Amino acid sequence: MEVATLSKKSHVKMLKCRECGKEYPPIKIHACEECFGPLEVVYNIDLLNINKHTIEGRSKTLWRYRELLPLEDAAKIIDLGAGFTPLHECKRLAEALGLRRLYIKNDTVNPTGSFKDRPATVAISKSIEFGFRAAGCASTGNLAAATAAHAAKAGLPCYVFIPSNIEKSKILQAAAYGAKIIAVKGTYDDANRLAAQASYEYDLAIVNINVRPYYVEGSKTIVFEICEQLGWRAPENLIIPVGSGALLCAVWRGLKQFNELELIDELKTKIIGAQPEGCSPIVRAYKSNLGDVSPIEKPDTVAKSLAIGDPGDGIYALRSIKESGGLAECATDEEIIEGVNLLAKTEGIFAEPAGGITIAVLKKLIDSGDISRDEEVVCCVTGSGFKSLEIFSSRQLNIVEVEPTLNSFERTMGLEVLIEHG
């Protein structure tokens, strides 16, 4: 990968508390010392020397947007090639849904199979820059794999905290990269709390906890790419799966940064949050017109990566949705699986439930009239279906057994006319 030389004057201005506005230098800190609110990276936007031509000439990874990422020393970048994933125009799926124009941002092709490679590459790189000697995360699967892979590339020991009832297939990938798997008796929120305690006690870089202000910056690159791939313009509607709410918040922040830098001419994107019905605290808050998000004690959904009952960025995701003029909607497990199958059968993209939920919610919003058929929509498909094979029943397999003869094949399949060879 090309090594960039960043400006002597930092492109990162500070960290700023989202709640009270207190400012901090960009150091190893993740929560406000005054109010314990989350911190957010603020850039020296006026000093950034970045334009479309420069970006287009760079390597096709998310690091092409490095001026808007919080790393000071480009030599510390740990890069497995995450980012610049395809933006597919889906004509067959659009026709099936009766929609004018539909795109899928396909993050299933990232190095470990999900969008989590985006925050992981930034967080592990920043952890190296900070001098951490070990890394880890709390995860339900995708982040575990992404963090473990990038930690392996960096040569860092990796500790992954998971809820003990998670399917073992979810963490086989992380274990293959050499991560130590800590199964916590309880929910994801219990695993997250223990990971936080371990990060304080042992000075571990738990990427989605004590490196979080820097970690979340990687996620916004998904929308940088969408804008660039649409010819340097923002989409009309953007449907995003929501667990913690961090991705949605990062996307909205990224759109505003691109607009401020005049890399896009105008910002009229409606941000739409999609959650499973069995764990939809943000959707409930939106539909009840509340200003706060009440936790779900016992999430119950096939979309395990979205089963976060107490979303850390929930209230900020809710604010981002409202600020953009967007909305939030949920889908049942049956609708989610139907969405996965519809996407696969029409476009050849195999998504995990967190990706299928965007298709399920899109269908509901078209049927309800919340999205008109002449609008443009981009759906974020954030992870590969190969990570969630357990959701598919053997009854769904269309297998027909025949004898090893053409006559048997023709009789069994009910074929009356065979393709003639010219």
C-alpha positions in Angstrom: 0.0 0.0 0.0 1.2 3.5 -0.8 2.5 5.3 2.3 1.1 8.8 2.7 2.9 11.7 4.3 0.4 13.6 6.4 0.7 17.3 7.1 3.0 18.4 9.9 0.0 20.2 11.4 -2.5 17.5 12.5 -5.6 17.0 10.4 -7.3 15.9 13.6 -8.3 19.0 15.6 -9.6 17.5 18.8 -12.0 15.1 20.5 -15.3 16.7 21.5 -18.0 15.4 23.9 -21.3 14.9 22.1 -23.2 15.8 25.3 -21.6 18.8 27.0 -19.2 19.9 24.2 -16.1 19.7 26.3 -13.0 19.5 24.1 -9.9 17.3 24.5 -6.7 16.7 22.6 -6.8 13.6 20.4 -5.3 11.3 23.0 -6.0 7.9 24.5 -9.4 8.8 26.0 -12.9 7.7 25.0 -15.4 9.3 27.4 -15.9 12.8 28.7 -14.4 13.4 32.2 -17.1 15.9 33.0 -20.3 14.1 32.0 -19.1 10.7 30.8 -20.6 11.4 27.3 -19.1 9.8 24.2 -16.3 11.7 22.4 -16.2 12.4 18.7 -13.2 13.2 16.4 -13.3 16.7 15.0 -11.1 17.5 11.9 -9.3 20.7 10.8 -11.6 20.8 7.8 -10.4 24.2 6.7 -6.8 22.9 6.5 -7.5 19.7 4.6 -6.0 19.6 1.1 -8.3 17.0 -0.5 -10.2 16.9 -3.8 -11.9 14.5 -6.1 -9.0 14.1 -8.5 -6.5 13.3 -5.7 -8.9 10.7 -4.1 -9.5 9.0 -7.5 -5.8 8.5 -8.0 -5.3 6.6 -4.8 -5.4 2.9 -3.9 -8.9 1.4 -3.9 -9.3 0.9 -0.2 -10.9 3.0 2.5 -7.6 4.7 3.2 -8.0 6.7 0.0 -10.0 9.1 2.4 -7.2 9.2 4.9 -7.5 12.9 5.6 -10.9 12.2 7.1 -9.6 9.3 9.2 -8.0 9.8 12.7 -4.5 8.4 12.1 -1.5 10.7 12.3 1.3 8.3 11.1 0.4 6.5 7.8 3.3 4.1 8.5 1.1 2.6 11.2 -1.7 1.6 8.9 -2.7 -2.0 9.2 -4.3 -2.7 5.8 -6.0 -5.9 4.6 -7.7 -4.1 1.7 -10.9 -3.2 3.3 -13.2 -0.8 1.5 -14.1 0.4 -2.0 -16.6 -2.4 -2.2 -19.0 -2.6 -5.2 -22.1 -0.4 -5.6 -24.4 -2.6 -7.6 -27.3 -1.2 -9.6 -30.0 -3.8 -9.0 -32.3 -3.8 -12.0 -34.0 -7.2 -11.4 -34.6 -6.5 -7.7 -35.8 -3.0 -8.5 -38.3 -4.5 -11.0 -39.5 -7.1 -8.5 -40.1 -4.3 -5.9 -41.5 -1.8 -8.4 -38.8 0.7 -7.8 -37.2 3.2 -10.3 -33.6 2.8 -9.2 -32.0 0.6 -6.5 -28.4 0.1 -5.5 -26.8 -2.4 -3.1 -23.6 -1.3 -1.4 -22.1 -4.8 -1.1 -19.8 -5.0 1.9 -20.0 -8.8 1.9 -16.8 -8.8 -0.1 -14.6 -7.1 2.5 -11.6 -9.1 3.7 -13.4 -10.9 6.5 -16.9 -10.7 5.0 -18.5 -7.7 6.6 -18.4 -3.9 6.9 -16.7 -4.3 10.3 -13.4 -4.5 8.5 -13.8 -0.7 8.1 -13.7 0.3 11.8 -11.3 -2.6 12.6 -8.6 -1.4 10.2 -8.8 2.1 11.7 -9.0 1.0 15.3 -6.1 -1.5 15.1 -3.9 1.1 13.2 -4.7 3.7 15.9 -4.0 1.1 18.6 -0.5 0.6 17.1 0.0 4.3 17.0 -1.0 4.6 20.7 1.4 1.9 21.7 -1.1 -0.7 22.9 0.4 -4.2 23.2 -2.9 -6.2 22.9 -6.3 -5.6 21.3 -9.8 -7.1 21.4 -13.5 -6.4 21.2 -16.9 -7.3 22.5 -18.8 -8.9 19.6 -21.6 -11.1 18.3 -19.5 -12.3 15.4 -18.5 -9.9 12.6 -16.4 -7.5 14.6 -14.7 -10.5 16.3 -13.5 -11.7 12.9 -12.5 -8.3 11.6 -10.6 -7.3 14.8 -8.8 -10.7 15.1 -7.7 -10.5 11.4 -6.3 -7.0 11.6 -4.7 -7.8 15.0 -3.0 -10.9 13.5 -1.7 -8.7 10.6 -0.3 -6.3 13.2 1.1 -9.0 15.4 -1.0 -8.1 18.4 -2.6 -10.6 20.8 -6.4 -10.4 20.5 -9.1 -11.0 23.1 -12.7 -11.4 21.9 -15.6 -11.2 24.4 -18.8 -12.9 23.3 -22.1 -13.9 24.9 -21.8 -17.6 25.7 -25.0 -18.6 23.9 -23.8 -17.4 20.5 -23.5 -20.0 17.8 -20.0 -21.4 17.7 -19.9 -20.9 13.9 -19.9 -17.2 14.6 -16.5 -17.2 16.3 -14.7 -19.9 14.3 -13.3 -17.3 12.0 -11.9 -15.1 14.8 -10.4 -18.2 16.4 -8.7 -19.1 13.1 -6.9 -15.8 13.2 -5.6 -16.7 16.7 -7.9 -14.7 18.9 -8.5 -15.8 22.5 -12.3 -16.3 22.8 -13.9 -15.3 26.2 -17.5 -16.6 26.4 -19.4 -14.6 28.9 -22.5 -16.1 30.6 -25.2 -13.6 29.7 -26.1 -11.2 26.8 -24.0 -9.1 24.5 -24.4 -6.2 26.9 -22.9 -8.4 29.7 -20.0 -9.3 27.5 -19.5 -5.6 26.6 -19.4 -4.6 30.3 -16.8 -7.2 31.1 -14.7 -6.2 28.1 -14.8 -2.6 29.3 -13.6 -3.6 32.8 -10.8 -5.6 31.2 -9.7 -2.7 29.1 -9.3 -0.4 32.1 -7.6 -3.1 34.3 -5.1 -4.4 31.7 -4.8 -1.5 29.3 -6.2 -3.5 26.4 -7.2 -1.8 23.2 -10.9 -2.9 23.1 -11.7 -1.3 19.8 -15.4 -0.7 20.3 -14.9 0.6 23.9 -11.7 2.5 24.8 -10.7 3.1 21.2 -14.2 3.9 20.1 -14.0 7.5 19.1 -11.4 6.5 16.5 -12.9 3.1 15.7 -16.2 4.5 14.6 -14.6 6.8 12.0 -13.8 3.8 9.8 -17.5 3.1 9.3 -18.3 6.4 7.6 -16.1 5.4 4.6 -19.0 3.3 3.3 -20.9 6.5 2.4 -17.8 8.2 1.1 -17.6 5.4 -1.4 -21.3 5.5 -2.2 -21.0 9.2 -3.0 -17.9 8.7 -5.2 -19.4 5.7 -7.0 -22.6 7.7 -7.7 -20.5 10.3 -9.5 -19.8 12.5 -6.4 -23.3 13.0 -5.3 -25.3 11.8 -2.2 -28.1 9.2 -2.6 -31.7 10.2 -2.2 -32.5 7.4 0.4 -30.0 5.3 2.3 -31.2 2.3 4.3 -28.9 1.2 7.1 -29.1 -1.8 9.4 -29.0 -0.7 13.0 -27.6 -2.5 16.1 -25.6 -0.1 18.3 -26.4 2.8 16.0 -22.8 3.6 15.4 -22.8 2.9 11.6 -25.8 5.1 11.1 -24.3 8.0 13.1 -21.0 7.6 11.2 -22.7 7.7 7.8 -24.6 10.9 8.6 -21.5 12.5 10.0 -19.6 11.4 6.9 -22.2 12.9 4.5 -22.0 16.2 6.3 -18.2 16.2 6.1 -18.2 15.5 2.4 -20.8 18.3 1.9 -18.6 20.7 4.0 -15.6 19.9 1.9 -17.7 20.4 -1.3 -17.0 16.9 -2.5 -20.8 16.6 -3.0 -22.9 19.6 -4.1 -25.9 19.1 -1.9 -27.1 16.9 0.9 -30.7 15.8 0.7 -30.2 12.2 1.8 -32.9 10.6 4.0 -31.3 8.2 6.5 -33.5 5.2 7.2 -32.7 2.9 10.1 -33.7 -0.8 9.9 -34.0 -3.0 12.9 -35.4 -6.5 13.6 -38.8 -6.5 15.3 -37.3 -8.6 18.1 -34.8 -5.9 19.0 -36.0 -2.5 17.8 -35.5 0.0 20.5 -34.6 2.9 18.1 -37.6 2.1 15.8 -39.9 2.1 18.9 -38.5 5.5 20.0 -38.9 7.0 16.5 -42.5 5.7 16.1 -43.5 6.9 19.6 -41.8 10.3 18.9 -39.6 10.0 21.9 -36.4 11.8 22.6 -34.8 8.8 24.3 -34.3 5.1 23.6 -35.5 2.5 26.1 -33.4 -0.7 26.3 -34.8 -4.1 25.2 -34.0 -6.6 28.0 -34.1 -9.8 26.0 -33.5 -9.4 22.3 -35.0 -12.2 20.1 -34.1 -12.2 16.4 -32.3 -14.2 13.8 -30.3 -11.0 13.0 -27.8 -11.7 15.9 -25.4 -9.0 14.8 -28.3 -6.5 15.4 -29.4 -8.0 18.8 -28.1 -5.1 20.9 -30.8 -4.3 23.4 -29.1 -1.2 24.9 -27.6 0.5 21.8 -24.7 2.7 22.8 -25.4 5.2 20.1 -29.1 4.8 20.1 -30.1 8.3 21.0 -27.6 9.8 18.5 -28.9 7.5 15.8 -32.4 8.7 16.5 -31.3 12.3 16.3 -29.4 11.6 13.0 -32.5 10.0 11.5 -34.7 13.0 12.4 -32.1 15.6 11.3 -31.9 13.9 7.9 -35.7 13.9 7.5 -35.5 10.1 7.4 -37.4 7.4 9.4 -37.0 4.0 11.1 -38.7 0.7 10.5 -38.5 -2.9 11.6 -39.1 -6.3 10.0 -40.0 -9.7 11.4 -37.6 -12.6 11.2 -39.7 -14.1 8.4 -39.5 -10.9 6.4 -35.8 -10.7 7.0 -35.2 -14.2 5.7 -37.5 -13.4 2.7 -35.3 -10.4 2.1 -32.2 -12.4 2.1 -33.7 -14.9 -0.4 -35.0 -12.2 -2.7 -31.7 -10.4 -2.9 -29.9 -13.7 -3.6 -32.4 -14.9 -6.3 -32.5 -11.6 -8.1 -29.0 -10.2 -7.8 -26.7 -13.1 -6.8 -25.7 -11.4 -3.5 -25.9 -13.6 -0.4 -26.4 -11.5 2.7 -26.6 -12.2 6.4 -29.8 -11.3 8.1 -28.4 -7.8 9.0 -28.2 -7.2 5.2 -31.5 -8.9 4.3 -33.2 -6.5 6.8 -32.6 -3.6 4.5 -34.4 -5.3 1.7 -37.3 -6.3 4.0 -37.7 -2.8 5.3 -37.5 -1.3 1.8 -40.3 -3.6 0.7 -42.4 -2.5 3.6 -41.8 1.2 3.0 -42.6 0.9 -0.7 -45.9 -0.9 0.2 -46.8 1.8 2.8 -46.0 4.6 0.5 -43.2 6.1 2.7 -40.9 5.5 -0.3 -42.4 6.3 -3.7 -41.7 4.0 -6.6 -39.9 6.8 -8.6 -37.3 7.4 -5.9 -33.7 6.2 -5.7 -32.6 4.0 -2.9 -29.3 2.6 -1.7 -29.4 -0.4 0.7 -26.3 -1.2 2.8 -25.7 -5.0 2.8 -23.2 -5.2 5.6 -22.2 -8.9 5.9 -22.1 -12.2 4.1 -24.7 -14.9 4.4 -22.0 -17.5 4.9 -21.8 -16.2 8.4 -25.4 -17.1 9.2 -26.1 -20.4 7.5 -27.9 -21.7 10.6 -30.9 -19.5 9.8 -31.8 -21.5 6.7 -33.9 -24.6 7.1 -33.2 -27.8 5.0 -36.8 -27.4 3.8 -35.7 -24.4 1.8 -33.3 -26.5 -0.2 -34.7 -27.2 -3.7 -33.0 -30.6 -4.2 -34.4 -33.1 -6.7 -32.9 -36.6 -6.8 -32.7 -38.4 -10.2 -31.1 -41.5 -11.7 -27.9 -40.8 -13.7 -29.8 -40.8 -17.1 -31.4 -38.1 -19.2 -34.7 -40.0 -19.3 -34.8 -39.8 -15.5 -33.9 -36.2 -15.5 -36.6 -35.3 -18.0 -39.3 -37.3 -16.3 -38.5 -36.0 -12.8 -38.2 -32.4 -13.9 -41.3 -32.6 -16.1 -39.5 -31.4 -19.1 -41.3 -31.6 -22.4 -38.9 -29.6 -24.5 -35.1 -29.9 -24.2 -32.8 -27.2 -25.5 -31.6 -28.1 -28.9 -28.0 -27.9 -29.8 -27.3 -26.0 -32.9 
